[in-house]
Amino acid sequence: MASGKKMPATIPALATDQGLNRYLSEIRKFPILAPEEEYMLAKRFNEHGDPDAAAKLVTSHLRLVAKIAMGYRGYGLPTSELISEGNIGLMQGVKKFEPDRGFRLATYAMWWIKASIQEYILRSWSLVKMGTTAAQKKLFFNLRRMKSKIEALEEGDLKPEDLKRIATDLGVSEEEVTNMNRRMSMGGDASLNVMIGEDGDSQWQDSLADTGPLQDEQIADIEERTMRHAMLVSAMGVLNDREKHILAERRLTDDPKTLEELSEQYGISRERVRQIEVRAFEKLQKAMIESATEKMLLPAD
């Protein structure tokens, strides 16, 4: 592997949101690479530090960055900055990508892009500091989705039943959910009808990217689901038969069984079933993280 690999300055300029339309038009001109071409370019950059190969790898995935960045518009930050941070993550992903591992660059780079954007958001929000726990970060980036899923879209504090469900699903306390909901409500969302452009003759929503799926995003999603499933199946090997069955019946089905039902089946107390479930989940989590790290799917700290 070549040392001191440098990334060329090939990304079109994007200084402000006023230039967003122009930027999105420019990056659509870069072709999406066929698998074979992507592999050969990645090998050239990986082994020889070829800047032209790196440039093609980066520019062919700029649309993926823009698509991902658009998904974080609700945090009240300039889209141009979200995209710029995502581009930094993309370049890091290209630097560390190893084509011989058998998956596409989009699948690998997507982790780096999201991580870069999320870290930028966390740095920018005065009420959410970098020192927050992993659970707090998970809450920060999933609260809107959870509220939408359960149709808790009204302003103000959440209903008790909605609060409890979100706290349980995300593994945080109800107080943490309440506090985060209030903080994010105070932050507000950027209006899609804000007038932009030098003459104020167009709206923010006019600059948004096409919501249709990108080819490389579809490939990344399919490959990610496939790998996650394979990792889950492999990680389940660390559990014994009872742990597998209890975890599957409690967390991996659409109609989970109650602690009471499983306690009767195994002739043990409900508390013992709960303990087995928790321990099995922790073991599975650890095995999944180790597997993801080994496959270089997760960015290093």
C-alpha positions as CSV (number, residue, x, y, z in Angstrom):
1,M,0.0,0.0,0.0
2,A,1.4,3.4,-0.9
3,S,2.2,5.7,1.9
4,G,1.3,9.4,2.1
5,K,-1.7,9.2,-0.3
6,K,-3.0,12.6,-1.1
7,M,-6.5,13.6,-2.2
8,P,-6.7,15.9,-5.2
9,A,-8.8,19.1,-5.1
10,T,-11.4,17.9,-7.5
11,I,-14.7,18.8,-5.8
12,P,-16.7,21.7,-7.3
13,A,-16.8,24.8,-5.0
14,L,-19.8,25.1,-2.7
15,A,-19.3,28.2,-0.5
16,T,-23.0,29.0,0.4
17,D,-26.5,27.7,0.0
18,Q,-27.0,30.3,-2.7
19,G,-24.7,28.2,-5.0
20,L,-26.4,24.9,-4.1
21,N,-28.4,24.6,-7.4
22,R,-25.2,25.1,-9.4
23,Y,-23.3,22.6,-7.3
24,L,-26.0,19.9,-7.7
25,S,-26.0,20.4,-11.4
26,E,-22.2,20.2,-11.7
27,I,-21.9,17.0,-9.6
28,R,-24.5,15.2,-11.8
29,K,-22.1,15.5,-14.7
30,F,-19.7,13.0,-13.0
31,P,-20.4,9.4,-14.2
32,I,-21.2,6.6,-11.8
33,L,-18.5,3.9,-12.0
34,A,-19.1,0.4,-13.1
35,P,-18.0,-2.2,-10.5
36,E,-14.9,-3.3,-12.5
37,E,-13.8,0.3,-13.1
38,E,-14.3,1.2,-9.5
39,Y,-12.2,-1.8,-8.4
40,M,-9.3,-0.9,-10.7
41,L,-9.3,2.7,-9.7
42,A,-9.3,1.8,-6.0
43,K,-6.4,-0.6,-6.6
44,R,-4.4,2.1,-8.4
45,F,-5.0,4.6,-5.5
46,N,-4.5,2.0,-2.8
47,E,-1.3,0.6,-4.2
48,H,0.3,3.6,-6.0
49,G,-1.4,6.7,-4.6
50,D,-2.7,7.7,-8.0
51,P,-4.4,11.1,-7.6
52,D,-6.3,10.8,-10.8
53,A,-7.8,7.5,-9.6
54,A,-8.7,9.1,-6.3
55,A,-10.4,12.0,-8.1
56,K,-12.6,9.7,-10.1
57,L,-13.6,7.7,-7.0
58,V,-14.5,10.9,-5.1
59,T,-16.4,12.7,-7.9
60,S,-18.4,9.6,-8.8
61,H,-19.8,9.6,-5.2
62,L,-20.5,13.3,-4.7
63,R,-24.2,12.7,-5.5
64,L,-24.3,10.1,-2.7
65,V,-22.9,12.7,-0.2
66,A,-25.5,15.3,-1.3
67,K,-28.3,12.7,-0.9
68,I,-27.2,11.8,2.6
69,A,-26.7,15.4,3.6
70,M,-30.2,16.3,2.6
71,G,-31.5,13.9,5.1
72,Y,-30.0,16.0,7.9
73,R,-31.6,19.3,6.8
74,G,-33.9,19.3,9.9
75,Y,-31.1,20.3,12.3
76,G,-31.2,24.0,11.2
77,L,-27.7,24.0,9.6
78,P,-26.7,25.2,6.2
79,T,-27.0,22.5,3.6
80,S,-23.8,23.6,2.0
81,E,-21.9,22.9,5.2
82,L,-23.5,19.5,5.7
83,I,-22.4,18.6,2.1
84,S,-18.9,19.9,2.7
85,E,-18.6,17.9,5.9
86,G,-19.9,14.8,4.1
87,N,-17.4,15.3,1.3
88,I,-14.6,15.2,3.9
89,G,-16.0,11.9,5.2
90,L,-16.1,10.6,1.6
91,M,-12.5,11.4,1.1
92,Q,-11.6,9.7,4.3
93,G,-13.5,6.7,3.2
94,V,-11.7,6.6,-0.2
95,K,-8.4,6.8,1.6
96,K,-9.1,3.8,3.7
97,F,-11.1,1.7,1.3
98,E,-9.7,-1.7,0.5
99,P,-11.4,-3.0,-2.7
100,D,-10.3,-6.6,-2.1
101,R,-12.6,-7.0,0.8
102,G,-15.4,-7.6,-1.7
103,F,-17.9,-4.7,-1.3
104,R,-18.5,-1.5,-3.1
105,L,-17.0,1.9,-2.2
106,A,-20.5,3.4,-1.7
107,T,-21.2,0.9,1.1
108,Y,-18.0,1.6,2.9
109,A,-17.9,5.4,2.3
110,M,-21.5,5.8,3.5
111,W,-20.4,5.1,7.1
112,W,-17.7,7.8,6.9
113,I,-20.0,10.3,5.2
114,K,-22.7,9.9,7.9
115,A,-20.1,10.0,10.7
116,S,-18.6,13.2,9.4
117,I,-21.9,14.9,9.1
118,Q,-23.2,13.8,12.5
119,E,-20.0,14.9,14.2
120,Y,-20.4,18.3,12.6
121,I,-24.0,18.6,13.7
122,L,-23.0,17.7,17.3
123,R,-20.2,20.3,17.3
124,S,-22.6,22.9,16.0
125,W,-25.5,22.3,18.5
126,S,-24.7,24.3,21.6
127,L,-27.0,22.1,23.7
128,V,-25.5,18.8,22.5
129,K,-21.8,18.5,23.3
130,M,-19.2,16.0,22.0
131,G,-19.0,14.5,25.5
132,T,-22.5,13.0,25.3
133,T,-22.8,9.3,25.5
134,A,-23.5,7.0,22.6
135,A,-27.0,6.6,23.8
136,Q,-27.5,10.4,23.8
137,K,-26.2,10.6,20.3
138,K,-28.5,7.8,19.2
139,L,-31.4,9.7,20.8
140,F,-30.4,13.0,19.1
141,F,-30.3,11.4,15.6
142,N,-33.4,9.1,16.0
143,L,-35.9,11.2,18.0
144,R,-37.5,12.8,14.9
145,R,-37.8,9.5,13.2
146,M,-39.4,7.8,16.2
147,K,-41.8,10.7,16.7
148,S,-42.9,10.4,13.0
149,K,-43.2,6.6,13.3
150,I,-45.7,6.9,16.2
151,E,-47.3,10.0,14.7
152,A,-46.3,12.1,17.8
153,L,-46.0,15.3,15.7
154,E,-47.7,17.8,18.0
155,E,-45.7,20.6,19.6
156,G,-44.7,20.6,23.2
157,D,-44.0,17.6,25.5
158,L,-44.7,14.1,24.4
159,K,-47.6,12.1,25.7
160,P,-46.7,9.7,28.6
161,E,-47.3,6.6,26.4
162,D,-45.2,8.0,23.5
163,L,-42.5,9.1,25.9
164,K,-42.2,5.6,27.4
165,R,-42.1,3.9,24.0
166,I,-39.4,6.1,22.7
167,A,-37.3,5.8,25.8
168,T,-37.6,2.0,25.8
169,D,-36.8,1.6,22.1
170,L,-33.7,3.9,22.3
171,G,-32.5,2.6,25.6
172,V,-32.5,6.0,27.4
173,S,-34.5,7.4,30.3
174,E,-37.8,9.2,29.9
175,E,-36.2,12.3,31.3
176,E,-33.5,12.2,28.7
177,V,-36.1,12.0,25.9
178,T,-38.1,14.9,27.4
179,N,-35.0,17.1,27.7
180,M,-33.8,16.3,24.2
181,N,-37.3,16.8,22.7
182,R,-37.4,20.3,24.3
183,R,-33.9,21.2,23.1
184,M,-34.6,20.1,19.6
185,S,-38.0,22.0,19.5
186,M,-36.1,25.1,20.6
187,G,-33.6,24.6,17.8
188,G,-36.4,24.6,15.2
189,D,-36.3,23.4,11.6
190,A,-35.2,25.4,8.6
191,S,-38.2,26.5,6.5
192,L,-38.3,25.1,3.0
193,N,-39.9,28.3,1.8
194,V,-37.1,30.7,2.8
195,M,-36.2,32.8,-0.3
196,I,-32.7,32.3,-1.5
197,G,-30.6,33.4,-4.5
198,E,-29.0,36.7,-5.2
199,D,-32.3,38.3,-6.2
200,G,-34.4,36.3,-3.8
201,D,-36.3,34.8,-6.7
202,S,-36.3,31.2,-5.6
203,Q,-37.2,29.2,-2.5
204,W,-35.0,26.9,-0.4
205,Q,-37.1,23.9,-1.5
206,D,-36.2,24.6,-5.2
207,S,-32.6,23.6,-4.4
208,L,-33.3,20.3,-2.8
209,A,-31.9,17.2,-4.5
210,D,-34.2,14.7,-6.3
211,T,-35.7,12.4,-3.7
212,G,-35.6,9.4,-6.0
213,P,-33.0,6.8,-5.0
214,L,-29.5,7.1,-6.5
215,Q,-28.0,4.0,-8.2
216,D,-25.0,3.9,-5.8
217,E,-27.3,4.5,-2.8
218,Q,-29.4,1.6,-3.8
219,I,-26.4,-0.6,-4.2
220,A,-25.1,0.6,-0.9
221,D,-28.4,-0.1,0.9
222,I,-28.7,-3.6,-0.6
223,E,-25.1,-4.5,0.3
224,E,-25.4,-3.0,3.7
225,R,-28.5,-5.0,4.5
226,T,-26.9,-8.2,3.2
227,M,-23.7,-7.7,5.3
228,R,-25.7,-6.7,8.4
229,H,-27.7,-9.9,8.0
230,A,-24.6,-12.0,7.6
231,M,-23.0,-10.3,10.6
232,L,-26.1,-11.0,12.7
233,V,-26.2,-14.6,11.7
234,S,-22.5,-15.0,12.5
235,A,-22.8,-13.1,15.8
236,M,-25.7,-15.3,16.9
237,G,-23.0,-18.1,17.1
238,V,-21.8,-16.6,20.4
239,L,-25.1,-17.5,22.1
240,N,-26.3,-20.8,23.4
241,D,-29.6,-22.3,22.3
242,R,-31.7,-20.8,25.2
243,E,-30.2,-17.4,24.7
244,K,-30.8,-17.5,21.0
245,H,-34.4,-18.5,21.4
246,I,-35.2,-16.0,24.2
247,L,-33.6,-13.1,22.3
248,A,-35.3,-14.1,19.0
249,E,-38.7,-14.3,20.7
250,R,-38.3,-11.0,22.6
251,R,-36.5,-8.8,20.0
252,L,-36.3,-10.3,16.6
253,T,-40.0,-11.0,15.8
254,D,-42.9,-8.7,14.9
255,D,-45.0,-10.3,17.6
256,P,-42.7,-10.7,20.6
257,K,-43.6,-13.0,23.5
258,T,-44.0,-11.8,27.0
259,L,-41.7,-12.5,29.9
260,E,-44.5,-14.5,31.4
261,E,-44.9,-16.7,28.4
262,L,-41.2,-17.5,28.2
263,S,-40.9,-18.0,32.0
264,E,-43.6,-20.7,31.8
265,Q,-42.0,-22.3,28.8
266,Y,-38.6,-22.6,30.5
267,G,-39.8,-23.1,34.1
268,I,-37.9,-20.0,35.4
269,S,-38.9,-16.7,36.8
270,R,-39.8,-13.7,34.6
271,E,-36.8,-11.8,36.1
272,R,-34.5,-14.7,35.1
273,V,-35.8,-14.5,31.5
274,R,-35.2,-10.8,31.5
275,Q,-31.6,-11.3,32.7
276,I,-31.0,-13.9,30.0
277,E,-32.4,-11.5,27.4
278,V,-30.3,-8.6,28.5
279,R,-27.1,-10.7,28.7
280,A,-27.8,-12.3,25.3
281,F,-28.4,-8.8,23.7
282,E,-25.1,-7.5,25.2
283,K,-23.2,-10.5,23.9
284,L,-24.7,-10.1,20.5
285,Q,-24.0,-6.4,20.4
286,K,-20.3,-7.0,21.3
287,A,-20.0,-9.6,18.6
288,M,-21.6,-7.4,16.0
289,I,-19.3,-4.5,16.8
290,E,-16.2,-6.7,16.7
291,S,-17.3,-8.1,13.3
292,A,-18.0,-4.6,11.9
293,T,-14.7,-3.3,13.1
294,E,-12.9,-6.4,11.6
295,K,-14.6,-5.8,8.3
296,M,-13.8,-2.0,8.5
297,L,-17.4,-1.1,8.2
298,L,-17.2,1.3,11.2
299,P,-14.9,4.4,11.2
300,A,-12.1,4.2,13.7
301,D,-12.3,6.6,16.6
